[in-house]
Amino acid sequence: MAATLQSVLKEVEAKMSGALDALGREFAAVRTGRASAGLLEGIRIDYYGTPTPVNQMASISVPDAKTLVIQPWEASQLKAIEKAIMASDLGLTPINDGKIVRLAMPSPTEERRKQLAKTVHKIAEESRIVVRNIRREANDRLKAMARDKKVSEDEERRSHDQIQKTTDKFIARVDELLKKKEQEILSF
């Protein structure tokens, strides 16, 4: 009996952690004017007929806050990397010097920064909704277990409380990540 309760609680923790990881990846892809290797995560290069992520074909470094440097392991891939960046929705112009590709990050305007702040707020709210849906599904499972007499009412109540504490903890982490990302956007 207790093992099924524990499995529900562990599953809640794992799913909420996954939602938080997804939020981190989404935030990394938001272009703030600061160079970040995460900006290139969604870009795939046709590598001998296989769509391959940039970070599996080249080393990506951030020499300063405004520059990304991509150094492919095969010099023949420079043009493909440059073409993929141009075709992406990043809005960046790569500079190919024959050995590396440089990306200079333009500073966003005040209006663009406010728009980005709204975007990250929306992304964070979507993550909060995901966390709350995980809570709702787990609570429904607990109610079903209590209805089927697999757990007592006291165990159900304690588990509901535990799930709520876990939910509160993850919502607080979402808010923390949002605050950090918002500061990064607005302070640049």
TAHURA-V17521 format. One record per residue. RES is the residue in one letter. SS is DSSP state (H for helix, E for strand, C for the rest). PHI is phi in whole degrees, -180 to 180 (none if undefined). D_FIRST is the distance of its C-alpha to the first C-alpha in Angstrom with 1 decimal. Layout:
RES_SS_PHI_D_FIRST / RES_SS_PHI_D_FIRST
This chain:
M_C_none_0.0 / A_H_-65_3.8 / A_H_-64_5.4 / T_H_-70_5.6 / L_H_-64_6.9 / Q_H_-61_9.0 / S_H_-65_10.2 / V_H_-64_11.3 / L_H_-65_13.1 / K_H_-66_14.6 / E_H_-64_15.8 / V_H_-60_17.4 / E_H_-59_19.2 / A_H_-66_20.4 / K_H_-66_21.7 / M_H_-68_23.4 / S_H_-64_25.0 / G_H_-62_26.3 / A_H_-64_27.8 / L_H_-68_29.5 / D_H_-63_30.8 / A_H_-63_32.2 / L_H_-62_33.9 / G_H_-59_35.5 / R_H_-67_36.9 / E_H_-65_38.2 / F_H_-64_39.8 / A_H_-64_41.4 / A_H_-81_43.1 / V_C_-79_44.7 / R_C_-79_48.3 / T_C_-107_49.3 / G_C_101_52.6 / R_C_-102_51.1 / A_C_-69_50.9 / S_C_-152_47.4 / A_H_-63_46.5 / G_H_-63_43.6 / L_H_-62_46.2 / L_H_-92_46.9 / E_C_-58_43.3 / G_C_-84_43.7 / I_C_-88_47.1 / R_E_-118_47.4 / I_E_-113_50.6 / D_E_-74_51.8 / Y_E_-110_51.8 / Y_C_53_53.5 / G_C_87_51.9 / T_E_-117_48.4 / P_E_-67_47.2 / T_E_-123_46.4 / P_E_-61_45.2 / V_H_-56_48.0 / N_H_-68_46.1 / Q_H_-98_45.9 / M_C_-119_49.7 / A_E_-155_51.1 / S_E_-91_50.6 / I_E_-116_50.1 / S_E_-129_51.4 / V_E_-122_52.0 / P_E_-67_55.3 / D_E_-151_55.4 / A_C_-65_53.7 / K_C_-113_55.8 / T_E_-134_55.9 / L_E_-115_53.7 / V_E_-121_55.1 / I_E_-115_54.0 / Q_E_-118_55.5 / P_E_-68_54.8 / W_C_-75_54.5 / E_C_-118_57.0 / A_H_-59_60.0 / S_H_-66_60.3 / Q_H_-90_57.2 / L_H_-54_58.7 / K_H_-64_60.1 / A_H_-65_56.8 / I_H_-66_54.9 / E_H_-60_57.6 / K_H_-64_57.5 / A_H_-65_53.7 / I_H_-68_53.8 / M_H_-63_56.7 / A_H_-77_54.9 / S_C_-73_51.7 / D_C_-92_51.2 / L_C_-71_51.5 / G_C_73_55.1 / L_C_-111_56.2 / T_C_-106_59.3 / P_E_-75_59.0 / I_E_-115_61.9 / N_E_-102_62.5 / D_C_-106_64.9 / G_C_97_64.7 / K_C_-122_62.2 / I_C_-137_59.5 / V_E_-114_58.4 / R_E_-105_58.4 / L_E_-123_56.7 / A_E_-96_58.1 / M_C_-89_55.9 / P_C_-75_57.9 / S_C_-75_57.2 / P_C_-72_55.7 / T_C_-71_57.8 / E_H_-59_56.6 / E_H_-63_55.9 / R_H_-65_53.8 / R_H_-63_51.9 / K_H_-65_51.0 / Q_H_-64_50.0 / L_H_-64_47.8 / A_H_-62_46.2 / K_H_-64_45.4 / T_H_-62_44.0 / V_H_-69_41.6 / H_H_-63_40.6 / K_H_-64_39.7 / I_H_-62_37.7 / A_H_-64_35.8 / E_H_-64_35.1 / E_H_-62_33.8 / S_H_-67_31.4 / R_H_-61_30.2 / I_H_-63_29.7 / V_H_-60_27.6 / V_H_-61_25.4 / R_H_-66_25.1 / N_H_-66_24.3 / I_H_-62_21.4 / R_H_-60_20.2 / R_H_-61_20.8 / E_H_-61_18.9 / A_H_-66_15.7 / N_H_-63_16.2 / D_H_-63_16.7 / R_H_-64_13.4 / L_H_-63_11.7 / K_H_-61_14.0 / A_H_-64_13.3 / M_H_-64_9.5 / A_H_-68_10.8 / R_H_-64_13.5 / D_C_-85_11.6 / K_C_63_9.8 / K_C_-86_6.2 / V_C_-138_6.4 / S_C_-79_9.5 / E_H_-62_12.7 / D_H_-64_13.0 / E_H_-64_9.9 / E_H_-62_11.3 / R_H_-62_14.7 / R_H_-62_14.1 / S_H_-67_12.6 / H_H_-59_15.7 / D_H_-62_17.9 / Q_H_-63_16.6 / I_H_-64_17.3 / Q_H_-65_20.6 / K_H_-63_21.6 / T_H_-64_21.0 / T_H_-61_23.0 / D_H_-59_25.8 / K_H_-64_26.0 / F_H_-74_26.5 / I_H_-63_28.9 / A_H_-63_30.9 / R_H_-67_31.1 / V_H_-60_32.4 / D_H_-62_35.0 / E_H_-64_35.9 / L_H_-64_36.6 / L_H_-62_38.5 / K_H_-61_40.7 / K_H_-64_41.5 / K_H_-68_42.5 / E_H_-63_44.4 / Q_H_-63_46.4 / E_H_-61_47.1 / I_H_-70_48.5 / L_H_-79_50.5 / S_C_-89_51.9 / F_C_-84_53.5
